[in-house]
């Protein structure tokens, strides 16, 4: 398992999405949350309680 982070860089994020969709990267998804929970998840992430990746559904 490899952990990585992405900057707020649209080109880099688009590249990551393309790689996931091509099957080059697999995500271990432990749960799905509503967008309304994003603030709480961000707070928990900054506290080190969870790792969060927000991916809008297409």
TABELMO-V673947 format. One record per pair of residues at least 24 apart in sequence whose ideal C-beta (glycine too) atoms are under 6 Angstrom apart, sorted by sequence separation. I is the first residue (numbers start at 1). GAP is how many residues later the second one is. D is the distance in Angstrom with one decimal. If there is no record, write none. Layout:
# TABELMO-V673947
I:GAP:D
I:GAP:D
This chain:
# TABELMO-V673947
none
